[in-house]
Amino acid sequence: MKTTAALILLVFALLYVPTAHADTFGSGDDQFGIDFVTIGNPGNDADDTGMPNLAGKVEDAYRIGKFEISEDMIDKANTQGTLHITQNNRGANKPATNVSWEEAARFVNWLNTSTGSKEAYKFDAGWNFQSWESGDEGYNAENRYRNSFAKYFLPSMDEWYKAAYYDPDKSGGPGYYDYATGSDVPPTAVHEGTAAGTAVYKSSGISPLKPADITLAGGLSPYGTMGQGGNVREWEETDLYLGNNSTSRGVRGGYWNEEQTSNLSSLSRFSEYLGNEQDVIGFRVASIIPEPSTLLLGALASVGLMMWRRRLS
């Protein structure tokens, strides 16, 4: 009985403990991985102190990229998917910038279609973005931008906000911090690094002037994401006015040469036209929770078999 109980506990621990996990895309020399962290605690309360008000409530568990998307990832996707996405050329592990929202959406679509999933975003033959309509497979009236059958997508305003600022284990009970380093105090400005409580901003005295590598973009959020405050601003899937028909999209998080600490905080949200390219704006990718692995399913089956045999004995 003790063995069975221990195995059950192990299985549920593997299923529900937030973990970092890399998904692999492409093949050969053009293969790359994206590290994801699990954002659990579904149905959390929204924050009524940030921008917008309310923000951060997400009904389902999901995953979000631990790091921003890099130039190397874009280059390899371009090679395999003929995406024609232009960007800065600062270095392979630098965050991809000068990427419009539409180009980020095309990259996400390739992540989906190259792994057998439905594209998240709809484009016409001229690469003009379109909302999903009621007759389209995967149409969701609550979010006409994202196809409900897609595995990968750009994070919505609430998904991005929760991953950056929410802490289910905050002292005094679950809640939100002002900054994406698990603190209400502005992070310490650094040019690069991974020390807790730091972010990449105020880099005006550094030459050459550029963001840090995506894996050296400051301290982590409570969920384990890096660079949601500083390094580069990031696209949201959601439009500025929280509707389904605007031509602008939310941008937030601050960037490497940001002088105002408030621009890194939960109170700061900007907008850009979805076709604009800015050398201070990048993005990260979010994802649904994958189906349980074969190992976990096998463990669950073993537990069931053991319990069935004990009933017969």
N, C-alpha and C positions, 0 to 999 in steps of 0.2 A: 504493500500500500504506500509506503514511504517513497519507493522508487517511482511509482505512478504519479504521486503528488509532485515530486521534484521535477519530473519531465513536463508535467502540465505547466508548472511555474516557469520553467525554462522557455517553453514554446511561447507563452504569453509575453514573457520579457522580450523575446526576439521580435515579436509582432508589434509591440506597442512602445518600446523605449525609443525615443528619437535618436536617429543615427545619421551619420554622413555616408553618402553612397554616390559613387560615380557611375554615370551612364555613358556608354561608349557609342560613338558615331563614326561613320566612314570606314575606310579599310586601308590596309597597306601603309604607305608613308603618309597618307592623308587621314589617318585615324586620330581621333582626339576624344577626351573625356570631359564631362561636366560634372563637378561635384555638387551634390544636392544635400541639404539638411531638411529634416522633417519639421514642419510647423504643426504641432498637435493642438490639443486643448480646443477642439471645435466648439462653436457656440459661445465663445468668450464674449464678455461685455465689450461694448464700444467705448472709445475714449471721447470724453466731452471737453477736453482741454486743448486739443490740437487743431490742425487745419487739414481737411475740413472738420466740421463738428456736426455729426459724429463720424468717427473713423476707427478702423481696425477690427470690426466684428466680422468673423468669417465662420460660416456654419459647418464647414467640413475641414478635416485635416488635409494638408497638401505639402508639397515640397517646393523649396526655392533654392536657386543657386547660391552656394556658399560664397562664390566670387563673381565678379563682373565677367562678362564675355570678353575674351582676349582677341587681339589682332590675329593670332595664330589660328584660332577657331574659325574666324571669318575667312581667312585665306584658304583653309582646307575645305570649308563648305563651298566657297566660290569655285574651287577646282573641281569638286565632285558634282555640284548642283548647278553650275553655270548661273550663279545668282546675280553677278555683276554688281556687287556691293562695294562701293568705294569707302575708304577710311584713311585715317592718318597712318603714317609709317614710322612709329616711334620705337617699335620693338615687338617681338613675338608675344611676350608676356605682358605687354601694356594693354590697358583696357581699350577695346575698339571704340573709337569716337568718330565724329563726322559721319555717323550712321543715322539716317532719318528713322522715324517711327515705322514708316512703310518698309524700309530695308530691314529693320529689326524683325518686323512681322514676317517678311519673306524668309529670313534665316530660321525663324521658329517653324514656319511651314515645312522647310526642308528637314528639320529635325524630326518632324512628324512623318512625312511621307517616306523618308529614307529608312525609317524603322517600322513601316507598316501601319501607321496611324493616319487618321483624318487630319487634313490641314486645319489649323486653328482659324486662319483669317482668309477672307474672300477677296480675290482680285479679278478684275475683268481682263480681257485679252491684252489690253494696253498697260497692264500693271497698275491700274487705278483701284484704290481700295473701295470695297463695297461692303455694306452691312448684310448679314444673313437675313433671308426673308422667310416667311412662315412656311413656304413650300419646300425649303431646303432641308435636307437631312441634317439633323443635329442643331436645328434652330432653337434658340433659347430667348424667349421674349424679354427676360430680365437682363440679358447681355447679348445684344445683337452683334457685337463685334466678334465674340469667341464662339467657335463651334463646340457644342457640348461633348462631341466624340473625340476631341483632340486630347492628346496626352501631354503635350508641351505647349506653353503659352507665355505671353508677357504677364507679369503680375498685375492684378488690378490694384486700384488705390488702396483698398482694404488689405489685400494680401501683402503688398509691399510694406504698408504701415505696421501691420501686426508683426511681421518678421523683424522689423527694425526696432520697434519700441516696446513691444509687449513682453512681460516676464511673468509666467505662471507661478514662479517661485519667489516673487518679490516679497520682501519683508513686510508683514502686515496684511498680506493677501495679494492675489493676482492683480496686476495693474500695469500701467504704462510709465516709461521713463521719457524724459525730454530729448535724450540723445541716444543714438544707436550703439552706444557703448555700455548700456546698462547703468546709466547715471543721469541725474538731473543737473549735473555740473558739466559745462562744456569740456570736451576732450582736450587733451594736450596736443598741440600742433606738432607734427613731425613730417619729414620729407618721405620717409618710408619706415617700415618696421611692423612688428606684430604685438607690441607691448599692450597690455590691457589699459583701457582708458585713453588711447591715443587715436588720432585721425589724421589723414593727409590733407592739410590745408595750410594757408598762410605761407606758401612756398615762394613768395616773390623774390627772396634773396638767394634762391637756389638757381644755378645755371648748369645745364640747360633747363628751361622751364617746362616741366612735363609731369604727368601723373606717375605714381609708383606702379610697380608690377602688381598684378591683381592679387597675388599671394603675399604682398608686403604692404597692404593698404590700411594698416592700423589694427586696433583691438576689435574683438568680436562683440556682437550683440548677444543678449541672453540666449537666443536660440542657436548662435554659432555662425552667423553671417559676418562677412568682412566687407568694409567699404561702403556701407549704406549711409554713412556720414563722411563726406570728403571724397577725395580722389577724383571721381567724376560724378556729375549729376546723372540720374537714370530715368529712362522713360517708364511711365506707367501705361498699362493698357487702357485705363479709364480716361475719358475726356475731362477737361477742366470743370465742366458744369455738371458732371455726374449723370449725364444722360446717355443717349444712344445715337446721337446724330451730329455731334460737333466735329469740326475739322481740326480742333486742337487737342492735345493730350497733356496730361499732368507730367511734370518733371520735378524731381526732388532729390535731396541728399547732399547738396553742396559739391564743390570741386577743389582741386589741389591748390589753386591760387585764391580761394575764397578768403576774404578778410573778415566778414561778419559771421561770428559763431552762430548767430540765430539762423542763418541760412542752412545750417546742418541739422536744425532741430525739427521737432514734430510740428512746429508752428509755421514752417516754411514750405510753400508749394508754388511752383511756377507753371507756365504753360508754353508750349511751342506748337506751331502748325505741324501737322503730321508728316509733311514732306520736307521740313527744314533739317539741315545738317549743321551741327555745332561741334567745335572741337573740344568742348567741355562736357558733352552729353554722350553717355554710353547706355548700357542696359544689362540686366541679368534676366535669366529665364526661370520660370516656375513650371511645376509639373503636378499631375495627379499622383496619388500614392499608388505605386505599382501593385499588381496582384501578388499574393504571397508566393515566395519562391518554392521551387520543387522540394528543397530541403525542409522548409517549414511545413509544407503540405504532407510530406512523408512523416515528419514528427507527429503531426496531428493524427494521421492515420494510425501510427504506432500506438499512440495513447488510446485511441478508440479500440484497437484490437486488444490491447492489454486489459482494458476495462471489461470488454465483452468476455474474454477468457476467464476473468475473475468471477464474473456472474455465473458462468457455467460450472466453475469448480466448487 
